[in-house]
């Protein structure tokens, strides 16, 4: 008979895997959030157009800094790295706008079918 995993065990395992992938990506060492690294398809570009200017300015600063670090083959000092918790809290800044854009696109596609 197989051992049954406790419900909290799978959540801990999933959380550990997410933390590992976050650290392995290395983007946090460049000061980038999750949504800074999204592939810019048409939906993401439209969501970026809807961002408030202060959030867009912060994003542009992070992107310019990361580009400079990449060109000089450096990373930020460890105390400036984005933590997993900070990324989970602030790093999904584009998601509400992106969800709205996708919902509108799907609605348009449904209307065009008729």
Number of C-alpha atoms within 10 A of each C-alpha: 3 4 5 6 8 8 8 9 10 11 11 11 11 12 12 12 12 13 14 12 11 17 15 10 9 14 18 23 20 23 22 21 24 17 16 18 10 10 10 12 8 11 17 20 13 16 19 18 12 14 16 9 11 9 13 15 12 10 18 13 14 17 18 11 17 21 13 14 16 12 9 9 8 12 19 15 10 11 8 12 17 22 18 17 10 13 18 12 11 13 17 14 18 20 13 11 18 19 14 14 19 16 12 12 13 12 11 11 11 10 9 8 6 5
